[in-house]
Amino acid sequence: MNFCRCIKKGLSEVIYMDVAAASVVMSQAQLKQQVGVSMMGHAKDQMAVQQQGLEKLIESADVNVDHPTLGNHLDVKA
């Protein structure tokens, strides 16, 4: 978006800046950034809650293993 207008008057050139439009665009950009940061904070909090639930589930699992090395290694592929 162009916020400057050039107007030629005789031999000189006058530049007008649309400060109000620039201010509105900057405010919108700042709001968009703040919303993004807030959403990331909520996602982080949700992941922490899910992690705690998963840890409780794993700790509460009563597993009797007859084989001494069974379950010692976990292969994870992303």
Secondary structure, DSSP 4 states (H G I P E B T S, - for coil): ---EEEEEETTEEEEEE-HHHHHHHHHHHHHHHHHHHHHHHHHHHHHHHHHHHHHHHHHH-----SSTTTTS------
